[in-house]
Amino acid sequence: MQAINSYGLIIVLLLASIIQVFSGWIISLRSEAKGYDKGYDDAKRGNAPHIEALHEDLALLRSRLRLAEAEHTKDRENLMQDCDKRIAHYSRQANPFTEEDAAGLMKTAGQLRRANELFEHLGATTEADYAFSASNHATVMAGRIREAIAAANEGAPSVQPEGAAA
């Protein structure tokens, strides 16, 4: 009987030591997690002024970026307006024709129509066709000149762009 008691006592001690090891392991895990949490909180509290300063620096940099973007947009708009002025100025210089040129072409077209009528009256149909074709061509050219003059004057400011020679 003593052997049974000895075996029972050994089994109970073995179970008690297994429970003790298991309990110690669980307590160890819990305290390790609590330690990490406390360490994280301590580090967060210790570095809070530095983190706040970094957030302020970020806010300052964001506001500087917004101001720089606004200034860049304004500069780009000014540059585009100057380019538009220069294009309008140089397009007016590139168009050497005037309203008088268009009027002269219309007079030429009128004279060619009269020549057409004269050639038809004389029976020279080939020359009449040439005069009629030239008259139409002169009329079309006069219309194009007037359109170019109107387009140049339409959106063109009267101010000469900076640095442009008259």
Secondary structure as the mmCIF struct_conf table of DSSP 4:
data_model
#
loop_
_struct_conf.conf_type_id
_struct_conf.id
_struct_conf.beg_label_comp_id
_struct_conf.beg_label_asym_id
_struct_conf.beg_label_seq_id
_struct_conf.end_label_comp_id
_struct_conf.end_label_asym_id
_struct_conf.end_label_seq_id
HELX_RH_AL_P HELX_RH_AL_P1 GLN A 2 ALA A 94
HELX_RH_AL_P HELX_RH_AL_P2 GLU A 99 LEU A 122
TURN_TY1_P TURN_TY1_P1 GLY A 123 GLY A 123
HELX_RH_AL_P HELX_RH_AL_P3 THR A 125 GLU A 154
BEND BEND1 GLY A 155 GLY A 155
BEND BEND2 SER A 158 VAL A 159
HELX_LH_PP_P HELX_LH_PP_P1 GLN A 160 PRO A 161
TURN_TY1_P TURN_TY1_P2 GLU A 162 GLY A 163
#
